[in-house]
Amino acid sequence: MSTLGERLRREREKFGWSQVYVSKQLGLKRSSTYANWEYDLREPDLDMINKLATLFEISPSELTGFEETESNTIRETREQYLTEETRKLAEDINNLPDHKRKILLDMLDALKEENKK
């Protein structure tokens, strides 16, 4: 049976995300907090387990190792339709500062509206 840290690393790597990216998505002030979880030096609290499970699209039980489920179906479907380039683009966008991400998303909305015409 794998450790929580090993499962966290496995799930993060399936999405192609960095530890910094996951830390930002969770609202952590320091990426070392998340890294300590992956290295099994510390463990997240229950609230953070739920946030991690939501982020990784799996159940908290699966994340903590209490059950193995078929939740890979969502991930497999995503992987079928998202190329590596698209995943990298999404990560790059999410790693932008909030104000620059908003500018980019506003531009994308404008382009989509323009295409409707």
VMD Tcl script that builds the backbone (N, CA, C; Angstrom):
set m [mol new atoms 351]
animate dup $m
set s [atomselect $m all]
$s set {name element resname resid chain x y z} {
  {N N MET 1 A 0.849 -1.183 0.000}
  {CA C MET 1 A 0.000 0.000 0.000}
  {C C MET 1 A 0.894 1.245 0.000}
  {N N SER 2 A 0.546 2.202 -0.788}
  {CA C SER 2 A 1.342 3.421 -0.887}
  {C C SER 2 A 1.014 4.386 0.249}
  {N N THR 3 A 1.948 5.312 0.495}
  {CA C THR 3 A 1.728 6.327 1.524}
  {C C THR 3 A 0.896 7.467 0.956}
  {N N LEU 4 A 0.392 8.313 1.838}
  {CA C LEU 4 A -0.363 9.483 1.393}
  {C C LEU 4 A 0.512 10.351 0.494}
  {N N GLY 5 A 1.751 10.547 0.885}
  {CA C GLY 5 A 2.661 11.362 0.076}
  {C C GLY 5 A 2.847 10.802 -1.321}
  {N N GLU 6 A 2.979 9.495 -1.423}
  {CA C GLU 6 A 3.132 8.861 -2.732}
  {C C GLU 6 A 1.870 9.047 -3.580}
  {N N ARG 7 A 0.711 8.933 -2.938}
  {CA C ARG 7 A -0.544 9.129 -3.682}
  {C C ARG 7 A -0.685 10.580 -4.126}
  {N N LEU 8 A -0.305 11.536 -3.253}
  {CA C LEU 8 A -0.353 12.950 -3.642}
  {C C LEU 8 A 0.539 13.199 -4.853}
  {N N ARG 9 A 1.752 12.691 -4.803}
  {CA C ARG 9 A 2.693 12.881 -5.914}
  {C C ARG 9 A 2.146 12.260 -7.196}
  {N N ARG 10 A 1.616 11.033 -7.078}
  {CA C ARG 10 A 1.076 10.334 -8.253}
  {C C ARG 10 A -0.060 11.137 -8.888}
  {N N GLU 11 A -0.985 11.616 -8.065}
  {CA C GLU 11 A -2.118 12.369 -8.592}
  {C C GLU 11 A -1.655 13.677 -9.230}
  {N N ARG 12 A -0.744 14.377 -8.574}
  {CA C ARG 12 A -0.239 15.649 -9.122}
  {C C ARG 12 A 0.441 15.416 -10.463}
  {N N GLU 13 A 1.261 14.401 -10.535}
  {CA C GLU 13 A 1.995 14.125 -11.771}
  {C C GLU 13 A 1.079 13.672 -12.901}
  {N N LYS 14 A -0.042 13.019 -12.567}
  {CA C LYS 14 A -1.000 12.620 -13.608}
  {C C LYS 14 A -1.536 13.835 -14.350}
  {N N PHE 15 A -1.669 14.948 -13.636}
  {CA C PHE 15 A -2.151 16.176 -14.255}
  {C C PHE 15 A -1.015 16.998 -14.851}
  {N N GLY 16 A 0.214 16.624 -14.573}
  {CA C GLY 16 A 1.361 17.379 -15.071}
  {C C GLY 16 A 1.575 18.679 -14.323}
  {N N TRP 17 A 1.129 18.739 -13.076}
  {CA C TRP 17 A 1.215 19.963 -12.294}
  {C C TRP 17 A 2.469 19.980 -11.434}
  {N N SER 18 A 2.954 21.164 -11.136}
  {CA C SER 18 A 4.074 21.334 -10.218}
  {C C SER 18 A 3.553 21.423 -8.789}
  {N N GLN 19 A 4.453 21.250 -7.840}
  {CA C GLN 19 A 4.071 21.416 -6.439}
  {C C GLN 19 A 3.635 22.854 -6.180}
  {N N VAL 20 A 4.301 23.810 -6.828}
  {CA C VAL 20 A 3.948 25.225 -6.666}
  {C C VAL 20 A 2.524 25.466 -7.161}
  {N N TYR 21 A 2.183 24.888 -8.318}
  {CA C TYR 21 A 0.843 25.057 -8.875}
  {C C TYR 21 A -0.218 24.514 -7.909}
  {N N VAL 22 A -0.005 23.303 -7.389}
  {CA C VAL 22 A -0.974 22.705 -6.467}
  {C C VAL 22 A -1.095 23.570 -5.216}
  {N N SER 23 A 0.034 24.042 -4.723}
  {CA C SER 23 A 0.018 24.904 -3.524}
  {C C SER 23 A -0.831 26.148 -3.751}
  {N N LYS 24 A -0.681 26.754 -4.926}
  {CA C LYS 24 A -1.476 27.953 -5.246}
  {C C LYS 24 A -2.955 27.629 -5.328}
  {N N GLN 25 A -3.288 26.491 -5.938}
  {CA C GLN 25 A -4.689 26.111 -6.066}
  {C C GLN 25 A -5.332 25.879 -4.705}
  {N N LEU 26 A -4.532 25.446 -3.750}
  {CA C LEU 26 A -5.035 25.172 -2.402}
  {C C LEU 26 A -5.013 26.404 -1.511}
  {N N GLY 27 A -4.410 27.494 -2.013}
  {CA C GLY 27 A -4.331 28.718 -1.226}
  {C C GLY 27 A -3.268 28.666 -0.130}
  {N N LEU 28 A -2.273 27.805 -0.305}
  {CA C LEU 28 A -1.204 27.701 0.686}
  {C C LEU 28 A -0.233 28.869 0.536}
  {N N LYS 29 A 0.244 29.378 1.631}
  {CA C LYS 29 A 1.180 30.509 1.594}
  {C C LYS 29 A 2.568 30.074 1.141}
  {N N ARG 30 A 2.923 28.826 1.444}
  {CA C ARG 30 A 4.246 28.321 1.064}
  {C C ARG 30 A 4.094 26.977 0.363}
  {N N SER 31 A 4.811 26.817 -0.745}
  {CA C SER 31 A 4.759 25.540 -1.458}
  {C C SER 31 A 5.443 24.441 -0.656}
  {N N SER 32 A 6.296 24.810 0.301}
  {CA C SER 32 A 6.970 23.800 1.124}
  {C C SER 32 A 5.965 23.021 1.975}
  {N N THR 33 A 4.834 23.641 2.289}
  {CA C THR 33 A 3.800 22.931 3.058}
  {C C THR 33 A 3.329 21.719 2.268}
  {N N TYR 34 A 2.994 21.944 0.999}
  {CA C TYR 34 A 2.553 20.835 0.156}
  {C C TYR 34 A 3.687 19.827 -0.045}
  {N N ALA 35 A 4.891 20.324 -0.291}
  {CA C ALA 35 A 6.040 19.433 -0.496}
  {C C ALA 35 A 6.233 18.514 0.715}
  {N N ASN 36 A 6.066 19.046 1.912}
  {CA C ASN 36 A 6.197 18.227 3.124}
  {C C ASN 36 A 5.167 17.103 3.160}
  {N N TRP 37 A 3.992 17.342 2.610}
  {CA C TRP 37 A 2.974 16.282 2.539}
  {C C TRP 37 A 3.431 15.185 1.585}
  {N N GLU 38 A 3.957 15.590 0.423}
  {CA C GLU 38 A 4.420 14.605 -0.551}
  {C C GLU 38 A 5.600 13.799 -0.015}
  {N N TYR 39 A 6.444 14.424 0.775}
  {CA C TYR 39 A 7.612 13.732 1.339}
  {C C TYR 39 A 7.264 12.979 2.617}
  {N N ASP 40 A 5.984 12.957 2.966}
  {CA C ASP 40 A 5.500 12.273 4.173}
  {C C ASP 40 A 6.147 12.798 5.451}
  {N N LEU 41 A 6.509 14.091 5.441}
  {CA C LEU 41 A 7.061 14.712 6.643}
  {C C LEU 41 A 5.951 15.243 7.543}
  {N N ARG 42 A 4.841 15.609 6.922}
  {CA C ARG 42 A 3.662 16.100 7.632}
  {C C ARG 42 A 2.431 15.590 6.877}
  {N N GLU 43 A 1.260 15.744 7.518}
  {CA C GLU 43 A 0.014 15.340 6.864}
  {C C GLU 43 A -0.974 16.496 6.870}
  {N N PRO 44 A -1.734 16.639 5.786}
  {CA C PRO 44 A -2.758 17.692 5.743}
  {C C PRO 44 A -3.907 17.372 6.684}
  {N N ASP 45 A -4.620 18.419 7.122}
  {CA C ASP 45 A -5.795 18.195 7.962}
  {C C ASP 45 A -6.959 17.720 7.094}
  {N N LEU 46 A -8.066 17.373 7.718}
  {CA C LEU 46 A -9.205 16.812 6.976}
  {C C LEU 46 A -9.777 17.779 5.946}
  {N N ASP 47 A -9.837 19.059 6.295}
  {CA C ASP 47 A -10.338 20.049 5.356}
  {C C ASP 47 A -9.461 20.088 4.106}
  {N N MET 48 A -8.153 20.018 4.305}
  {CA C MET 48 A -7.235 20.049 3.170}
  {C C MET 48 A -7.292 18.745 2.378}
  {N N ILE 49 A -7.536 17.618 3.052}
  {CA C ILE 49 A -7.722 16.341 2.339}
  {C C ILE 49 A -8.889 16.472 1.368}
  {N N ASN 50 A -9.975 17.095 1.821}
  {CA C ASN 50 A -11.137 17.291 0.946}
  {C C ASN 50 A -10.798 18.201 -0.226}
  {N N LYS 51 A -10.062 19.284 0.023}
  {CA C LYS 51 A -9.664 20.189 -1.059}
  {C C LYS 51 A -8.759 19.474 -2.060}
  {N N LEU 52 A -7.818 18.685 -1.557}
  {CA C LEU 52 A -6.920 17.937 -2.435}
  {C C LEU 52 A -7.700 16.938 -3.285}
  {N N ALA 53 A -8.623 16.224 -2.668}
  {CA C ALA 53 A -9.423 15.243 -3.399}
  {C C ALA 53 A -10.238 15.915 -4.496}
  {N N THR 54 A -10.815 17.069 -4.188}
  {CA C THR 54 A -11.574 17.811 -5.197}
  {C C THR 54 A -10.667 18.237 -6.338}
  {N N LEU 55 A -9.508 18.769 -6.002}
  {CA C LEU 55 A -8.560 19.216 -7.022}
  {C C LEU 55 A -8.139 18.061 -7.923}
  {N N PHE 56 A -7.893 16.890 -7.332}
  {CA C PHE 56 A -7.431 15.740 -8.093}
  {C C PHE 56 A -8.573 14.891 -8.655}
  {N N GLU 57 A -9.816 15.329 -8.406}
  {CA C GLU 57 A -11.000 14.657 -8.941}
  {C C GLU 57 A -11.097 13.199 -8.497}
  {N N ILE 58 A -10.811 12.975 -7.217}
  {CA C ILE 58 A -10.950 11.651 -6.633}
  {C C ILE 58 A -11.644 11.808 -5.279}
  {N N SER 59 A -12.053 10.712 -4.693}
  {CA C SER 59 A -12.703 10.789 -3.381}
  {C C SER 59 A -11.645 10.930 -2.288}
  {N N PRO 60 A -12.015 11.556 -1.177}
  {CA C PRO 60 A -11.082 11.621 -0.049}
  {C C PRO 60 A -10.641 10.222 0.399}
  {N N SER 61 A -11.545 9.263 0.325}
  {CA C SER 61 A -11.203 7.894 0.708}
  {C C SER 61 A -10.124 7.315 -0.198}
  {N N GLU 62 A -10.255 7.570 -1.475}
  {CA C GLU 62 A -9.236 7.073 -2.407}
  {C C GLU 62 A -7.904 7.765 -2.159}
  {N N LEU 63 A -7.940 9.070 -1.917}
  {CA C LEU 63 A -6.708 9.820 -1.675}
  {C C LEU 63 A -5.992 9.318 -0.423}
  {N N THR 64 A -6.759 9.019 0.606}
  {CA C THR 64 A -6.155 8.567 1.858}
  {C C THR 64 A -5.853 7.068 1.858}
  {N N GLY 65 A -6.256 6.370 0.793}
  {CA C GLY 65 A -5.911 4.960 0.665}
  {C C GLY 65 A -6.930 3.997 1.240}
  {N N PHE 66 A -8.108 4.492 1.583}
  {CA C PHE 66 A -9.126 3.613 2.146}
  {C C PHE 66 A -9.903 2.852 1.083}
  {N N GLU 67 A -9.876 3.339 -0.141}
  {CA C GLU 67 A -10.583 2.625 -1.211}
  {C C GLU 67 A -9.946 2.935 -2.546}
  {N N GLU 68 A -10.017 2.003 -3.425}
  {CA C GLU 68 A -9.613 2.191 -4.804}
  {C C GLU 68 A -10.901 2.199 -5.618}
  {N N THR 69 A -11.140 3.270 -6.364}
  {CA C THR 69 A -12.407 3.386 -7.089}
  {C C THR 69 A -12.178 3.515 -8.584}
  {N N GLU 70 A -13.265 3.680 -9.273}
  {CA C GLU 70 A -13.249 3.864 -10.710}
  {C C GLU 70 A -13.175 5.347 -11.080}
  {N N SER 71 A -12.746 6.198 -10.153}
  {CA C SER 71 A -12.738 7.635 -10.430}
  {C C SER 71 A -11.736 8.018 -11.508}
  {N N ASN 72 A -10.920 7.067 -11.924}
  {CA C ASN 72 A -9.978 7.354 -13.002}
  {C C ASN 72 A -10.704 7.637 -14.313}
  {N N THR 73 A -11.976 7.271 -14.406}
  {CA C THR 73 A -12.734 7.485 -15.634}
  {C C THR 73 A -12.748 8.956 -16.020}
  {N N ILE 74 A -12.982 9.831 -15.066}
  {CA C ILE 74 A -12.984 11.273 -15.353}
  {C C ILE 74 A -11.624 11.691 -15.876}
  {N N ARG 75 A -10.578 11.249 -15.194}
  {CA C ARG 75 A -9.229 11.618 -15.589}
  {C C ARG 75 A -8.882 11.068 -16.972}
  {N N GLU 76 A -9.250 9.806 -17.231}
  {CA C GLU 76 A -8.957 9.198 -18.519}
  {C C GLU 76 A -9.676 9.939 -19.640}
  {N N THR 77 A -10.916 10.331 -19.391}
  {CA C THR 77 A -11.657 11.092 -20.390}
  {C C THR 77 A -10.969 12.414 -20.661}
  {N N ARG 78 A -10.544 13.103 -19.599}
  {CA C ARG 78 A -9.839 14.372 -19.757}
  {C C ARG 78 A -8.573 14.174 -20.579}
  {N N GLU 79 A -7.813 13.130 -20.269}
  {CA C GLU 79 A -6.553 12.889 -20.957}
  {C C GLU 79 A -6.758 12.579 -22.429}
  {N N GLN 80 A -7.899 11.991 -22.777}
  {CA C GLN 80 A -8.185 11.694 -24.174}
  {C C GLN 80 A -8.330 12.973 -24.987}
  {N N TYR 81 A -8.858 14.018 -24.368}
  {CA C TYR 81 A -9.185 15.221 -25.102}
  {C C TYR 81 A -8.189 16.365 -24.915}
  {N N LEU 82 A -7.347 16.268 -23.912}
  {CA C LEU 82 A -6.381 17.328 -23.670}
  {C C LEU 82 A -4.997 16.879 -24.100}
  {N N THR 83 A -4.412 17.640 -25.000}
  {CA C THR 83 A -3.055 17.340 -25.423}
  {C C THR 83 A -2.079 17.856 -24.376}
  {N N GLU 84 A -0.849 17.428 -24.464}
  {CA C GLU 84 A 0.176 17.909 -23.546}
  {C C GLU 84 A 0.322 19.419 -23.669}
  {N N GLU 85 A 0.216 19.935 -24.891}
  {CA C GLU 85 A 0.309 21.379 -25.116}
  {C C GLU 85 A -0.818 22.113 -24.382}
  {N N THR 86 A -2.019 21.564 -24.429}
  {CA C THR 86 A -3.162 22.186 -23.759}
  {C C THR 86 A -2.987 22.145 -22.247}
  {N N ARG 87 A -2.513 21.028 -21.722}
  {CA C ARG 87 A -2.264 20.931 -20.282}
  {C C ARG 87 A -1.215 21.942 -19.835}
  {N N LYS 88 A -0.154 22.091 -20.629}
  {CA C LYS 88 A 0.909 23.040 -20.306}
  {C C LYS 88 A 0.368 24.463 -20.344}
  {N N LEU 89 A -0.446 24.765 -21.335}
  {CA C LEU 89 A -1.051 26.095 -21.436}
  {C C LEU 89 A -1.912 26.393 -20.207}
  {N N ALA 90 A -2.722 25.414 -19.795}
  {CA C ALA 90 A -3.567 25.601 -18.616}
  {C C ALA 90 A -2.717 25.846 -17.374}
  {N N GLU 91 A -1.636 25.104 -17.226}
  {CA C GLU 91 A -0.764 25.306 -16.074}
  {C C GLU 91 A -0.114 26.686 -16.116}
  {N N ASP 92 A 0.338 27.088 -17.310}
  {CA C ASP 92 A 0.950 28.419 -17.455}
  {C C ASP 92 A -0.033 29.520 -17.077}
  {N N ILE 93 A -1.265 29.385 -17.524}
  {CA C ILE 93 A -2.284 30.382 -17.203}
  {C C ILE 93 A -2.532 30.415 -15.701}
  {N N ASN 94 A -2.650 29.261 -15.089}
  {CA C ASN 94 A -2.909 29.208 -13.648}
  {C C ASN 94 A -1.738 29.694 -12.811}
  {N N ASN 95 A -0.536 29.682 -13.369}
  {CA C ASN 95 A 0.635 30.167 -12.638}
  {C C ASN 95 A 0.829 31.683 -12.783}
  {N N LEU 96 A 0.023 32.316 -13.629}
  {CA C LEU 96 A 0.108 33.768 -13.775}
  {C C LEU 96 A -0.414 34.461 -12.513}
  {N N PRO 97 A 0.073 35.665 -12.251}
  {CA C PRO 97 A -0.532 36.450 -11.156}
  {C C PRO 97 A -2.010 36.686 -11.473}
  {N N ASP 98 A -2.810 36.842 -10.443}
  {CA C ASP 98 A -4.260 36.974 -10.613}
  {C C ASP 98 A -4.651 38.052 -11.612}
  {N N HIS 99 A -4.024 39.217 -11.532}
  {CA C HIS 99 A -4.427 40.321 -12.422}
  {C C HIS 99 A -4.098 40.008 -13.885}
  {N N LYS 100 A -2.999 39.311 -14.139}
  {CA C LYS 100 A -2.664 38.958 -15.528}
  {C C LYS 100 A -3.557 37.831 -16.026}
  {N N ARG 101 A -3.905 36.891 -15.147}
  {CA C ARG 101 A -4.822 35.823 -15.533}
  {C C ARG 101 A -6.176 36.402 -15.914}
  {N N LYS 102 A -6.650 37.407 -15.150}
  {CA C LYS 102 A -7.931 38.040 -15.448}
  {C C LYS 102 A -7.886 38.726 -16.808}
  {N N ILE 103 A -6.797 39.414 -17.109}
  {CA C ILE 103 A -6.649 40.073 -18.419}
  {C C ILE 103 A -6.744 39.034 -19.530}
  {N N LEU 104 A -6.017 37.934 -19.371}
  {CA C LEU 104 A -6.020 36.895 -20.393}
  {C C LEU 104 A -7.409 36.276 -20.566}
  {N N LEU 105 A -8.078 35.993 -19.458}
  {CA C LEU 105 A -9.421 35.406 -19.538}
  {C C LEU 105 A -10.429 36.384 -20.143}
  {N N ASP 106 A -10.280 37.679 -19.840}
  {CA C ASP 106 A -11.145 38.690 -20.461}
  {C C ASP 106 A -10.926 38.735 -21.975}
  {N N MET 107 A -9.665 38.633 -22.389}
  {CA C MET 107 A -9.359 38.623 -23.820}
  {C C MET 107 A -9.968 37.395 -24.494}
  {N N LEU 108 A -9.883 36.260 -23.821}
  {CA C LEU 108 A -10.460 35.039 -24.366}
  {C C LEU 108 A -11.980 35.158 -24.497}
  {N N ASP 109 A -12.634 35.734 -23.483}
  {CA C ASP 109 A -14.083 35.957 -23.559}
  {C C ASP 109 A -14.440 36.858 -24.737}
  {N N ALA 110 A -13.646 37.906 -24.948}
  {CA C ALA 110 A -13.894 38.823 -26.064}
  {C C ALA 110 A -13.751 38.100 -27.400}
  {N N LEU 111 A -12.743 37.249 -27.525}
  {CA C LEU 111 A -12.552 36.488 -28.760}
  {C C LEU 111 A -13.698 35.512 -29.002}
  {N N LYS 112 A -14.185 34.882 -27.927}
  {CA C LYS 112 A -15.315 33.964 -28.086}
  {C C LYS 112 A -16.566 34.716 -28.536}
  {N N GLU 113 A -16.799 35.880 -27.962}
  {CA C GLU 113 A -17.959 36.696 -28.369}
  {C C GLU 113 A -17.834 37.118 -29.822}
  {N N GLU 114 A -16.642 37.463 -30.223}
  {CA C GLU 114 A -16.381 37.877 -31.612}
  {C C GLU 114 A -16.667 36.728 -32.570}
  {N N ASN 115 A -16.339 35.519 -32.167}
  {CA C ASN 115 A -16.578 34.328 -33.018}
  {C C ASN 115 A -18.061 34.019 -33.169}
  {N N LYS 116 A -18.878 34.406 -32.189}
  {CA C LYS 116 A -20.317 34.150 -32.260}
  {C C LYS 116 A -20.983 34.980 -33.339}
  {N N LYS 117 A -20.377 36.100 -33.695}
  {CA C LYS 117 A -20.994 37.025 -34.650}
  {C C LYS 117 A -20.852 36.550 -36.065}
}
mol reanalyze $m
mol bondsrecalc $m
mol representation Tube
mol addrep $m
